[in-house]
Amino acid sequence: MAFHLLVGTTKGAFILTSEDRAAWSVSGPHCDGWPINHMAGDAEGGTLWAGGGNDFHGAGVFRSEDGGATWTLTKLSRGEIDTWLANDPEMRAFFGQAPAEDAPFGDSLDAIWSLHYSQGTLYAGAKPATLAKSTDGGTSWTALEALTEHPTAKDWAPGAAGLTLHTILSDPRAPEKLWVGISAAGVFASEDGGASWDRRVRRANTPAATSGHPAAGSPEEIGLCVHNMVRAPSAAGDVIWQQNHHGTFRSADGGRSWEEAGAGLPSTFGFPIAVHPADPETAWVLPLNGDMEGRFPPGASAKVWKTSDGGASWSPRQVGLPERDCFFTVLRQAMATDREADPGVYFGTNSGSVFGSRDGGESWEEIARHLPTVLCVEAFSPGPSAAAAPGA
């Protein structure tokens, strides 16, 4: 069985491949050097997707049907290059491409920030906060307008990276159930496939004290600056973990209420969070020292923190990680687990390294280095019907 990591970076997509999770090969950069914020795959069919863009490129989703050997781009929104190409025949000849004429969102989107595939539907989250879906593998797209028409939308405020829809979750047993995270507007959930949405930011029964920071929320609600969410892929209800700008939280009821779950962590600030594929009580985070202190590991010493009791307690894991003079940042979508019984845990850094653990985070190895800034890491293992191995 081959293991694959889909790695999005500021200079294209990369695919890491291993037979044993010890030695890894790297292919890339793919996707024409676009900044790739997030990647996803269809494990049954083998299709890969990479979403990204910026003001220059516009917003787009790349698709590969041959394991990453070739990619096809579908633009959702035009960028500055399309204006240049439309006005300059010599530039069209030089680049060998024409401007995007049929981008379904015109020039209203800056970039794709998140992708999620569920039972034949591919979802894309964008900046500014927009949720779109495709039922033909990413060729055509429609907006789920009920989200952007939510009564609270007029009050949504951008985070430091803008008003981004960066997390999309679903229930594989009930695909009409969706959750999204928007910075800085909060968590929203739908139980009818996106036809209607509820904002879910309520704290559990015990009110909590909060700081005066505008992102910290209130005694009754958690802060609206969601950094990342992950749904526990088990049968134990709708367990969702969240790393927020101001704390780590866990919900056992699909986000209807949130419990503080960061007791013992060295910081309330961080970006990613990962969960065990079979145990909803076990999760991993990589705390950073704070939003105004540099956003690197506390004490410049890299540690991944693990809980096995639902966030009641945490303990650090550092074997194989830089113990001193470590100033990297791990971004919101740059941490993932695979689906093995003894799961691999992986994260990428803004200094271009990818670290992996084959023993549930107990020890770590640097499995790739000198990549561009890593924006996302996703584990992907195609089924036997997939046509080719990624990167072939």
C-alpha positions in Angstrom: 0.0 0.0 0.0 1.3 3.4 -0.9 0.9 6.4 1.3 0.6 9.9 -0.1 0.8 13.4 1.3 -0.8 16.3 -0.7 1.2 19.4 0.1 0.1 22.8 -1.1 2.7 25.6 -1.1 3.2 29.2 -2.2 4.8 27.9 -5.4 2.6 25.0 -6.5 1.5 21.6 -5.3 3.8 18.7 -4.3 3.1 15.0 -3.7 5.0 13.0 -1.2 4.9 9.2 -1.7 6.0 6.3 0.5 5.6 2.6 0.8 6.4 2.4 4.5 5.9 6.0 5.9 9.7 6.0 6.5 11.3 6.9 3.1 9.5 9.5 1.0 9.8 10.7 -2.6 8.8 14.1 -3.7 7.1 15.1 -7.0 6.4 18.7 -8.1 5.9 21.5 -8.3 2.6 20.9 -9.9 -0.2 23.4 -10.9 1.8 25.9 -12.9 3.5 27.3 -9.7 0.2 28.8 -8.4 -0.1 29.3 -4.7 -2.0 26.2 -3.6 -3.9 26.8 -0.3 -5.5 23.4 -0.1 -5.7 19.9 -1.7 -8.2 17.0 -1.7 -8.7 13.7 -3.3 -11.3 11.0 -4.1 -9.8 7.9 -2.5 -12.2 5.6 -4.5 -11.6 7.1 -7.9 -8.2 8.6 -7.5 -8.9 12.1 -8.7 -6.9 14.9 -7.1 -7.8 18.5 -6.7 -5.7 21.6 -5.8 -7.3 25.0 -5.0 -5.6 28.3 -4.7 -4.8 31.5 -6.5 -4.4 35.2 -5.7 -5.2 38.6 -7.1 -2.9 38.0 -10.0 -4.0 34.5 -11.0 -7.6 34.7 -9.9 -9.3 31.8 -8.1 -9.1 28.3 -9.5 -9.2 24.6 -8.9 -6.8 22.2 -10.6 -7.9 18.6 -11.3 -5.7 15.5 -12.0 -7.1 12.2 -13.2 -3.7 10.5 -13.5 -2.3 10.7 -10.0 -0.8 14.1 -10.4 1.1 13.6 -13.7 -1.1 16.2 -15.5 -3.5 18.9 -14.2 -6.4 20.8 -15.7 -7.4 24.2 -14.4 -10.9 25.5 -13.9 -11.1 29.1 -13.1 -13.8 30.3 -10.7 -12.8 33.9 -10.8 -10.6 36.0 -13.1 -7.4 37.7 -12.0 -5.1 40.5 -13.1 -3.5 38.3 -15.7 -6.8 37.9 -17.5 -7.1 41.6 -17.9 -3.5 41.7 -19.2 -4.2 38.9 -21.7 -7.4 40.4 -22.9 -5.7 43.7 -23.7 -2.3 42.5 -25.1 -2.1 40.1 -28.0 1.6 39.8 -27.6 1.3 38.7 -24.0 -1.3 36.1 -25.1 1.2 34.8 -27.6 4.1 34.8 -25.1 2.1 32.9 -22.4 0.3 30.7 -24.9 -3.0 31.2 -23.2 -6.2 33.2 -23.5 -8.0 35.1 -20.8 -10.6 33.3 -18.8 -14.0 34.2 -20.4 -16.4 32.0 -18.5 -15.3 32.2 -14.9 -18.6 31.7 -13.0 -17.8 34.2 -10.3 -16.5 36.9 -12.5 -13.7 38.8 -10.6 -15.4 38.6 -7.2 -13.1 35.9 -5.6 -9.5 36.4 -4.6 -8.5 32.8 -4.1 -9.8 29.3 -3.2 -8.9 28.5 0.4 -10.3 25.1 1.1 -11.6 21.9 -0.7 -13.7 19.1 0.6 -14.9 16.0 -1.3 -17.9 14.0 -0.1 -19.9 11.3 -2.0 -19.7 12.9 -5.5 -19.7 16.5 -4.5 -16.7 18.7 -4.4 -16.9 21.8 -2.2 -14.7 24.9 -2.4 -14.3 27.7 0.2 -13.1 31.0 -1.0 -11.9 34.5 0.0 -14.0 36.5 0.5 -16.1 34.0 2.4 -18.0 32.0 -0.3 -18.9 28.4 -0.5 -19.3 26.7 -3.9 -20.0 23.2 -5.0 -19.4 21.0 -8.0 -21.1 17.8 -8.9 -19.1 17.0 -12.0 -15.6 16.7 -10.5 -14.8 20.4 -10.5 -15.7 21.4 -14.0 -18.7 23.6 -13.2 -19.5 25.4 -10.0 -22.5 27.0 -8.3 -22.6 29.1 -5.1 -24.4 28.0 -2.0 -25.9 31.5 -1.6 -27.8 30.8 1.6 -24.5 31.0 3.5 -23.5 34.4 2.1 -27.1 35.6 2.6 -27.0 34.6 6.3 -28.5 37.4 8.5 -25.2 37.9 10.2 -23.2 38.3 7.0 -23.4 42.1 7.1 -21.4 42.0 10.3 -18.7 39.5 9.2 -15.2 40.9 9.7 -12.0 39.7 8.1 -9.2 38.1 10.0 -5.5 39.0 9.4 -5.6 36.9 6.2 -8.9 38.4 5.1 -12.5 37.0 5.2 -11.6 33.4 4.4 -13.8 30.3 4.3 -10.9 27.9 5.2 -12.6 24.8 6.6 -15.3 22.5 5.2 -16.5 19.4 7.0 -19.2 16.8 6.3 -20.7 13.7 7.8 -20.0 10.7 5.4 -23.1 8.9 6.8 -25.3 12.0 6.2 -23.7 14.1 3.5 -26.4 16.8 3.8 -24.8 17.8 7.1 -22.1 20.4 6.6 -19.9 22.6 8.7 -17.7 25.5 7.7 -15.2 27.8 9.5 -14.9 31.4 8.5 -12.3 33.8 9.8 -13.5 35.9 11.5 -17.2 35.1 11.3 -17.4 31.8 13.3 -18.7 28.3 12.7 -21.7 27.7 10.5 -23.6 24.4 10.1 -26.2 23.1 7.7 -28.3 20.0 7.9 -30.0 20.4 4.5 -27.0 20.4 2.1 -26.5 24.1 2.4 -30.0 25.3 1.8 -30.0 26.9 5.3 -27.3 27.6 7.9 -27.0 28.1 11.7 -24.2 30.0 13.4 -22.8 27.7 16.1 -20.5 29.5 18.5 -22.2 29.0 21.8 -20.1 28.0 24.8 -21.3 25.0 26.9 -23.3 25.6 30.0 -20.6 27.1 32.2 -19.8 30.7 31.1 -16.1 31.5 30.8 -14.0 34.5 31.5 -12.4 36.0 28.4 -9.8 38.6 27.6 -10.4 42.0 26.2 -9.1 41.0 22.7 -11.8 41.6 20.0 -11.4 38.0 18.8 -11.8 36.4 22.2 -15.6 36.2 22.2 -17.8 36.6 25.2 -18.6 34.6 28.4 -21.4 33.0 26.4 -19.8 32.6 23.0 -16.4 31.5 21.7 -14.4 33.8 19.6 -15.4 34.2 15.9 -11.8 33.8 14.6 -11.8 30.1 13.8 -8.4 28.9 12.8 -9.1 25.3 11.9 -11.7 22.5 12.6 -11.6 18.8 12.2 -14.4 16.3 12.6 -13.6 13.0 14.4 -14.2 10.3 11.8 -15.9 7.8 14.1 -19.4 6.7 14.9 -19.4 8.5 18.2 -21.7 11.4 17.2 -20.7 14.7 15.7 -17.5 15.3 17.6 -15.7 18.4 16.3 -12.4 19.8 17.5 -11.5 23.5 16.9 -8.4 25.6 17.2 -9.5 29.1 17.7 -7.5 32.4 17.8 -8.1 32.2 21.6 -8.2 28.6 22.6 -8.8 25.0 21.8 -12.3 23.7 21.9 -14.3 20.5 21.5 -17.9 19.9 20.7 -19.7 16.6 21.1 -22.9 17.8 19.5 -22.0 19.1 16.1 -21.0 22.6 17.2 -24.2 23.4 19.1 -22.1 23.9 22.2 -18.3 24.1 22.7 -16.3 23.1 25.7 -12.9 24.5 26.6 -10.4 21.8 25.7 -7.0 23.4 26.1 -6.2 23.0 29.8 -2.4 22.5 30.2 -1.4 23.8 26.8 1.4 26.4 26.9 -0.6 28.9 24.7 -4.2 29.5 23.7 -2.9 30.5 20.2 -2.2 28.2 17.3 -3.5 27.3 13.8 -3.9 23.6 13.1 -5.5 20.7 14.9 -5.7 17.0 14.0 -7.7 14.1 15.4 -7.2 10.4 15.7 -9.1 8.5 12.9 -10.7 6.1 15.3 -10.6 7.7 18.7 -12.5 11.0 19.1 -10.8 11.6 22.5 -7.4 11.8 20.9 -6.1 14.9 19.2 -2.9 16.8 18.4 -2.1 20.6 18.3 1.0 22.6 17.7 0.7 25.7 19.9 2.4 29.0 18.9 3.5 31.7 21.3 0.8 34.2 20.4 -0.5 36.4 17.7 1.7 39.4 18.6 4.7 37.5 19.9 6.0 36.2 16.6 3.8 33.1 16.0 6.5 30.5 16.6 6.7 27.7 19.1 6.8 28.8 22.7 10.4 29.2 23.8 11.5 28.6 20.2 11.3 24.9 21.0 9.0 22.8 18.7 6.6 20.5 20.4 3.4 18.7 19.3 1.0 18.4 22.1 -1.3 15.3 22.4 -4.5 14.6 24.4 -6.0 11.2 24.9 -8.9 12.3 27.2 -10.9 14.7 25.1 -8.7 17.8 26.0 -8.9 17.4 29.8 -5.1 17.1 29.8 -2.2 17.5 27.3 1.4 16.4 27.1 4.2 17.4 24.8 6.0 15.2 22.2 9.3 16.5 20.9 11.5 13.5 19.9 12.9 14.4 16.5 11.7 18.0 16.5 13.9 21.1 16.8 14.5 21.7 20.5 16.0 25.2 20.2 16.2 28.2 17.9 13.0 27.1 16.2 11.0 30.0 14.7 8.8 28.3 12.1 5.0 28.7 11.9 2.6 25.8 11.1 -0.4 27.2 9.3 -4.1 26.3 9.7 -4.3 23.6 7.1 -0.8 22.2 7.4 -1.5 19.3 9.8 -3.1 16.0 9.1 -3.4 12.3 10.1 -3.7 9.2 7.9 -6.3 6.5 8.5 -4.0 3.7 9.8 -4.8 1.9 13.0 -1.6 3.4 14.4 -2.0 6.7 12.6 0.7 8.7 11.0 0.6 12.4 12.0 2.1 15.0 9.7 2.7 18.8 9.6 4.4 21.3 7.3 6.1 24.5 8.1 6.5 28.0 6.6 10.2 27.2 6.4 9.5 24.4 3.9 9.8 21.3 6.0 7.4 18.4 6.4 7.6 16.3 9.5 6.0 12.9 10.0 5.3 10.6 12.9 4.6 6.8 12.4 3.8 6.2 16.1 0.9 8.6 16.8 3.1 11.6 17.5 5.5 10.0 19.9 8.5 10.6 17.7 9.1 12.7 14.5 11.2 12.7 11.4 11.8 15.4 8.8 10.5 13.7 5.7 10.9 16.6 3.3 12.8 19.9 3.4 13.5 23.0 1.3 10.0 23.2 -0.1 8.3 26.6 -0.5 6.2 27.8 2.4 3.8 24.9 3.2 0.1 26.0 3.2 -1.5 22.6 3.5 -0.9 18.9 4.2 -3.5 16.2 3.5 -3.0 12.4 3.8 -4.3 10.5 0.8 -4.4 6.8 0.1 -6.2 5.9 -3.2 -8.3 2.7 -3.3 -7.6 -0.2 -5.7 -9.7 1.3 -8.4 -7.5 4.4 -8.7 -5.8 4.6 -12.0 -2.3 5.6 -11.0 -0.2 6.5 -8.0 0.2 10.2 -7.3 3.2 11.7 -8.9 3.6 8.9 -11.4 
